[in-house]
Amino acid sequence: MTDRIVPVKVWLTPATYRALDHHARTRATTVDATLAALADRAVTPRQQYTRITSTMIATARRRLSDGDTLTAIANDLGCSRLGLRKAITRKERS
């Protein structure tokens, strides 16, 4: 699938433009690239469902005991932090 680029004209107040310009400069980009990234983020799903396997649970437990954070582990495994926490505690009770 090829995405087409559609030009969009937008009117911003000077204060909004200055805020976006400051935000863009801190990230070494431009206002139009910042607006495009914000628009793309708004329409793409943030998290996809990932089935958490027993191997992932064992890996998470080992990394937690080594001092890693649950957020970092979930990001590396590609699952949600809440789902991983529930899976770890559910398997511990069994």
VMD Tcl script that builds the backbone (N, CA, C; Angstrom):
set m [mol new atoms 282]
animate dup $m
set s [atomselect $m all]
$s set {name element resname resid chain x y z} {
  {N N MET 1 A 0.842 -1.172 0.000}
  {CA C MET 1 A 0.000 0.000 0.000}
  {C C MET 1 A 0.893 1.243 0.000}
  {N N THR 2 A 0.642 2.121 -0.907}
  {CA C THR 2 A 1.405 3.370 -0.951}
  {C C THR 2 A 0.543 4.488 -0.393}
  {N N ASP 3 A 1.101 5.200 0.532}
  {CA C ASP 3 A 0.395 6.333 1.129}
  {C C ASP 3 A 0.620 7.565 0.278}
  {N N ARG 4 A -0.447 8.283 0.049}
  {CA C ARG 4 A -0.336 9.539 -0.682}
  {C C ARG 4 A -0.174 10.671 0.314}
  {N N ILE 5 A 0.580 11.653 -0.076}
  {CA C ILE 5 A 0.759 12.830 0.763}
  {C C ILE 5 A -0.247 13.872 0.321}
  {N N VAL 6 A -0.989 14.381 1.288}
  {CA C VAL 6 A -2.027 15.365 1.004}
  {C C VAL 6 A -1.623 16.683 1.646}
  {N N PRO 7 A -1.492 17.748 0.851}
  {CA C PRO 7 A -1.140 19.035 1.444}
  {C C PRO 7 A -2.311 19.602 2.245}
  {N N VAL 8 A -1.988 20.199 3.381}
  {CA C VAL 8 A -3.003 20.775 4.261}
  {C C VAL 8 A -2.558 22.179 4.629}
  {N N LYS 9 A -3.475 23.112 4.534}
  {CA C LYS 9 A -3.180 24.481 4.936}
  {C C LYS 9 A -3.804 24.694 6.310}
  {N N VAL 10 A -3.036 25.239 7.215}
  {CA C VAL 10 A -3.518 25.430 8.576}
  {C C VAL 10 A -3.204 26.854 9.026}
  {N N TRP 11 A -4.134 27.433 9.751}
  {CA C TRP 11 A -3.942 28.772 10.292}
  {C C TRP 11 A -3.712 28.637 11.791}
  {N N LEU 12 A -2.586 29.174 12.263}
  {CA C LEU 12 A -2.237 29.111 13.677}
  {C C LEU 12 A -2.117 30.519 14.244}
  {N N THR 13 A -2.458 30.653 15.498}
  {CA C THR 13 A -2.229 31.935 16.160}
  {C C THR 13 A -0.726 32.081 16.375}
  {N N PRO 14 A -0.236 33.300 16.507}
  {CA C PRO 14 A 1.211 33.481 16.733}
  {C C PRO 14 A 1.714 32.732 17.971}
  {N N ALA 15 A 0.921 32.714 19.029}
  {CA C ALA 15 A 1.349 32.023 20.250}
  {C C ALA 15 A 1.454 30.513 20.014}
  {N N THR 16 A 0.496 29.953 19.287}
  {CA C THR 16 A 0.535 28.515 18.991}
  {C C THR 16 A 1.726 28.187 18.106}
  {N N TYR 17 A 1.975 29.033 17.100}
  {CA C TYR 17 A 3.108 28.792 16.220}
  {C C TYR 17 A 4.422 28.849 17.000}
  {N N ARG 18 A 4.548 29.824 17.889}
  {CA C ARG 18 A 5.784 29.934 18.686}
  {C C ARG 18 A 5.969 28.690 19.559}
  {N N ALA 19 A 4.881 28.214 20.152}
  {CA C ALA 19 A 4.979 27.014 20.990}
  {C C ALA 19 A 5.386 25.801 20.163}
  {N N LEU 20 A 4.776 25.634 18.987}
  {CA C LEU 20 A 5.149 24.516 18.110}
  {C C LEU 20 A 6.573 24.664 17.596}
  {N N ASP 21 A 6.981 25.876 17.288}
  {CA C ASP 21 A 8.337 26.121 16.816}
  {C C ASP 21 A 9.354 25.777 17.901}
  {N N HIS 22 A 9.072 26.180 19.136}
  {CA C HIS 22 A 9.963 25.849 20.249}
  {C C HIS 22 A 10.041 24.330 20.431}
  {N N HIS 23 A 8.886 23.673 20.377}
  {CA C HIS 23 A 8.832 22.216 20.521}
  {C C HIS 23 A 9.624 21.542 19.399}
  {N N ALA 24 A 9.470 22.040 18.180}
  {CA C ALA 24 A 10.176 21.456 17.036}
  {C C ALA 24 A 11.680 21.667 17.139}
  {N N ARG 25 A 12.086 22.849 17.562}
  {CA C ARG 25 A 13.525 23.128 17.668}
  {C C ARG 25 A 14.201 22.266 18.713}
  {N N THR 26 A 13.509 21.974 19.820}
  {CA C THR 26 A 14.113 21.109 20.842}
  {C C THR 26 A 14.318 19.691 20.319}
  {N N ARG 27 A 13.566 19.333 19.277}
  {CA C ARG 27 A 13.706 18.011 18.679}
  {C C ARG 27 A 14.414 18.047 17.320}
  {N N ALA 28 A 15.015 19.176 17.004}
  {CA C ALA 28 A 15.782 19.360 15.766}
  {C C ALA 28 A 14.953 19.032 14.527}
  {N N THR 29 A 13.738 19.569 14.478}
  {CA C THR 29 A 12.866 19.358 13.334}
  {C C THR 29 A 12.135 20.661 13.016}
  {N N THR 30 A 11.145 20.611 12.158}
  {CA C THR 30 A 10.400 21.801 11.768}
  {C C THR 30 A 8.968 21.719 12.272}
  {N N VAL 31 A 8.266 22.845 12.177}
  {CA C VAL 31 A 6.868 22.884 12.617}
  {C C VAL 31 A 6.010 21.959 11.754}
  {N N ASP 32 A 6.201 21.979 10.439}
  {CA C ASP 32 A 5.376 21.124 9.586}
  {C C ASP 32 A 5.634 19.642 9.832}
  {N N ALA 33 A 6.880 19.261 10.097}
  {CA C ALA 33 A 7.185 17.866 10.420}
  {C C ALA 33 A 6.572 17.481 11.771}
  {N N THR 34 A 6.575 18.414 12.717}
  {CA C THR 34 A 5.967 18.166 14.021}
  {C C THR 34 A 4.467 17.963 13.888}
  {N N LEU 35 A 3.807 18.810 13.112}
  {CA C LEU 35 A 2.367 18.663 12.894}
  {C C LEU 35 A 2.050 17.359 12.168}
  {N N ALA 36 A 2.872 16.982 11.202}
  {CA C ALA 36 A 2.659 15.724 10.489}
  {C C ALA 36 A 2.809 14.527 11.422}
  {N N ALA 37 A 3.820 14.577 12.297}
  {CA C ALA 37 A 4.024 13.483 13.248}
  {C C ALA 37 A 2.858 13.382 14.231}
  {N N LEU 38 A 2.371 14.537 14.699}
  {CA C LEU 38 A 1.219 14.528 15.605}
  {C C LEU 38 A -0.019 13.944 14.927}
  {N N ALA 39 A -0.238 14.306 13.678}
  {CA C ALA 39 A -1.390 13.785 12.938}
  {C C ALA 39 A -1.264 12.278 12.709}
  {N N ASP 40 A -0.064 11.810 12.353}
  {CA C ASP 40 A 0.143 10.380 12.138}
  {C C ASP 40 A -0.077 9.593 13.421}
  {N N ARG 41 A 0.390 10.134 14.532}
  {CA C ARG 41 A 0.206 9.472 15.818}
  {C C ARG 41 A -1.259 9.366 16.221}
  {N N ALA 42 A -2.027 10.378 15.839}
  {CA C ALA 42 A -3.430 10.414 16.233}
  {C C ALA 42 A -4.252 9.333 15.542}
  {N N VAL 43 A -3.827 8.856 14.389}
  {CA C VAL 43 A -4.621 7.882 13.647}
  {C C VAL 43 A -4.053 6.471 13.689}
  {N N THR 44 A -2.866 6.269 14.222}
  {CA C THR 44 A -2.295 4.929 14.294}
  {C C THR 44 A -2.508 4.359 15.688}
  {N N PRO 45 A -2.796 3.062 15.776}
  {CA C PRO 45 A -2.989 2.454 17.091}
  {C C PRO 45 A -1.683 2.449 17.881}
  {N N ARG 46 A -1.785 2.671 19.153}
  {CA C ARG 46 A -0.588 2.738 19.993}
  {C C ARG 46 A -0.090 1.356 20.399}
  {N N GLN 47 A -0.988 0.464 20.736}
  {CA C GLN 47 A -0.581 -0.839 21.245}
  {C C GLN 47 A -1.407 -1.920 20.563}
  {N N GLN 48 A -0.759 -2.943 20.119}
  {CA C GLN 48 A -1.447 -4.093 19.558}
  {C C GLN 48 A -1.454 -5.193 20.602}
  {N N TYR 49 A -2.469 -6.044 20.551}
  {CA C TYR 49 A -2.568 -7.132 21.515}
  {C C TYR 49 A -1.448 -8.123 21.287}
  {N N THR 50 A -0.773 -8.497 22.338}
  {CA C THR 50 A 0.291 -9.485 22.284}
  {C C THR 50 A 0.001 -10.573 23.300}
  {N N ARG 51 A -0.032 -11.814 22.843}
  {CA C ARG 51 A -0.237 -12.932 23.751}
  {C C ARG 51 A 1.046 -13.132 24.560}
  {N N ILE 52 A 0.910 -13.145 25.864}
  {CA C ILE 52 A 2.067 -13.294 26.747}
  {C C ILE 52 A 2.267 -14.772 27.028}
  {N N THR 53 A 3.415 -15.271 26.635}
  {CA C THR 53 A 3.714 -16.694 26.768}
  {C C THR 53 A 4.449 -16.968 28.079}
  {N N SER 54 A 4.563 -18.241 28.406}
  {CA C SER 54 A 5.272 -18.615 29.633}
  {C C SER 54 A 6.757 -18.248 29.540}
  {N N THR 55 A 7.310 -18.279 28.350}
  {CA C THR 55 A 8.707 -17.869 28.159}
  {C C THR 55 A 8.873 -16.386 28.469}
  {N N MET 56 A 7.911 -15.578 28.023}
  {CA C MET 56 A 7.961 -14.147 28.298}
  {C C MET 56 A 7.848 -13.885 29.796}
  {N N ILE 57 A 7.000 -14.654 30.468}
  {CA C ILE 57 A 6.827 -14.493 31.918}
  {C C ILE 57 A 8.125 -14.847 32.643}
  {N N ALA 58 A 8.757 -15.934 32.240}
  {CA C ALA 58 A 10.022 -16.331 32.868}
  {C C ALA 58 A 11.098 -15.272 32.631}
  {N N THR 59 A 11.150 -14.745 31.419}
  {CA C THR 59 A 12.115 -13.689 31.093}
  {C C THR 59 A 11.851 -12.447 31.936}
  {N N ALA 60 A 10.578 -12.087 32.059}
  {CA C ALA 60 A 10.218 -10.906 32.845}
  {C C ALA 60 A 10.595 -11.079 34.307}
  {N N ARG 61 A 10.321 -12.261 34.875}
  {CA C ARG 61 A 10.682 -12.507 36.278}
  {C C ARG 61 A 12.186 -12.413 36.493}
  {N N ARG 62 A 12.939 -12.993 35.554}
  {CA C ARG 62 A 14.396 -12.953 35.686}
  {C C ARG 62 A 14.900 -11.520 35.611}
  {N N ARG 63 A 14.381 -10.752 34.668}
  {CA C ARG 63 A 14.813 -9.356 34.523}
  {C C ARG 63 A 14.377 -8.502 35.698}
  {N N LEU 64 A 13.183 -8.772 36.250}
  {CA C LEU 64 A 12.744 -8.041 37.441}
  {C C LEU 64 A 13.666 -8.316 38.621}
  {N N SER 65 A 14.092 -9.573 38.759}
  {CA C SER 65 A 15.006 -9.905 39.859}
  {C C SER 65 A 16.385 -9.274 39.650}
  {N N ASP 66 A 16.737 -8.988 38.376}
  {CA C ASP 66 A 17.998 -8.314 38.069}
  {C C ASP 66 A 17.913 -6.805 38.252}
  {N N GLY 67 A 16.683 -6.282 38.492}
  {CA C GLY 67 A 16.533 -4.860 38.758}
  {C C GLY 67 A 15.933 -4.043 37.627}
  {N N ASP 68 A 15.535 -4.693 36.526}
  {CA C ASP 68 A 14.896 -3.953 35.431}
  {C C ASP 68 A 13.494 -3.523 35.841}
  {N N THR 69 A 13.002 -2.473 35.203}
  {CA C THR 69 A 11.649 -2.000 35.493}
  {C C THR 69 A 10.650 -2.754 34.624}
  {N N LEU 70 A 9.433 -2.851 35.111}
  {CA C LEU 70 A 8.374 -3.533 34.379}
  {C C LEU 70 A 8.078 -2.823 33.060}
  {N N THR 71 A 8.166 -1.507 33.057}
  {CA C THR 71 A 7.921 -0.736 31.837}
  {C C THR 71 A 8.954 -1.066 30.766}
  {N N ALA 72 A 10.218 -1.114 31.132}
  {CA C ALA 72 A 11.274 -1.428 30.167}
  {C C ALA 72 A 11.123 -2.852 29.633}
  {N N ILE 73 A 10.766 -3.770 30.502}
  {CA C ILE 73 A 10.587 -5.163 30.080}
  {C C ILE 73 A 9.415 -5.279 29.113}
  {N N ALA 74 A 8.298 -4.641 29.448}
  {CA C ALA 74 A 7.112 -4.692 28.587}
  {C C ALA 74 A 7.402 -4.065 27.228}
  {N N ASN 75 A 8.128 -2.965 27.208}
  {CA C ASN 75 A 8.488 -2.338 25.934}
  {C C ASN 75 A 9.356 -3.262 25.090}
  {N N ASP 76 A 10.322 -3.924 25.711}
  {CA C ASP 76 A 11.198 -4.837 24.982}
  {C C ASP 76 A 10.443 -6.058 24.462}
  {N N LEU 77 A 9.470 -6.542 25.239}
  {CA C LEU 77 A 8.702 -7.717 24.828}
  {C C LEU 77 A 7.559 -7.365 23.880}
  {N N GLY 78 A 7.227 -6.080 23.791}
  {CA C GLY 78 A 6.165 -5.655 22.891}
  {C C GLY 78 A 4.769 -5.901 23.417}
  {N N CYS 79 A 4.607 -5.812 24.726}
  {CA C CYS 79 A 3.286 -6.009 25.320}
  {C C CYS 79 A 3.012 -4.871 26.288}
  {N N SER 80 A 1.792 -4.857 26.827}
  {CA C SER 80 A 1.455 -3.795 27.768}
  {C C SER 80 A 2.005 -4.126 29.153}
  {N N ARG 81 A 2.292 -3.079 29.896}
  {CA C ARG 81 A 2.816 -3.248 31.250}
  {C C ARG 81 A 1.770 -3.906 32.142}
  {N N LEU 82 A 0.509 -3.466 32.005}
  {CA C LEU 82 A -0.569 -4.024 32.810}
  {C C LEU 82 A -0.765 -5.503 32.511}
  {N N GLY 83 A -0.775 -5.868 31.237}
  {CA C GLY 83 A -0.945 -7.272 30.863}
  {C C GLY 83 A 0.189 -8.133 31.384}
  {N N LEU 84 A 1.412 -7.624 31.311}
  {CA C LEU 84 A 2.560 -8.380 31.805}
  {C C LEU 84 A 2.496 -8.536 33.316}
  {N N ARG 85 A 2.132 -7.462 34.020}
  {CA C ARG 85 A 2.021 -7.555 35.475}
  {C C ARG 85 A 0.956 -8.572 35.884}
  {N N LYS 86 A -0.190 -8.554 35.209}
  {CA C LYS 86 A -1.253 -9.508 35.514}
  {C C LYS 86 A -0.813 -10.938 35.227}
  {N N ALA 87 A -0.103 -11.140 34.123}
  {CA C ALA 87 A 0.362 -12.482 33.777}
  {C C ALA 87 A 1.366 -12.996 34.810}
  {N N ILE 88 A 2.247 -12.130 35.260}
  {CA C ILE 88 A 3.245 -12.543 36.249}
  {C C ILE 88 A 2.559 -12.920 37.561}
  {N N THR 89 A 1.645 -12.101 38.035}
  {CA C THR 89 A 0.988 -12.408 39.314}
  {C C THR 89 A 0.031 -13.589 39.195}
  {N N ARG 90 A -0.598 -13.770 38.040}
  {CA C ARG 90 A -1.507 -14.901 37.836}
  {C C ARG 90 A -0.732 -16.202 37.875}
  {N N LYS 91 A 0.427 -16.246 37.229}
  {CA C LYS 91 A 1.229 -17.462 37.193}
  {C C LYS 91 A 1.881 -17.757 38.548}
  {N N GLU 92 A 2.149 -16.714 39.346}
  {CA C GLU 92 A 2.745 -16.919 40.672}
  {C C GLU 92 A 1.755 -17.599 41.599}
  {N N ARG 93 A 0.458 -17.261 41.473}
  {CA C ARG 93 A -0.572 -17.824 42.342}
  {C C ARG 93 A -0.850 -19.286 42.008}
  {N N SER 94 A -0.591 -19.693 40.762}
  {CA C SER 94 A -0.915 -21.064 40.344}
  {C C SER 94 A 0.042 -22.076 40.919}
}
mol reanalyze $m
mol bondsrecalc $m
mol representation Tube
mol addrep $m
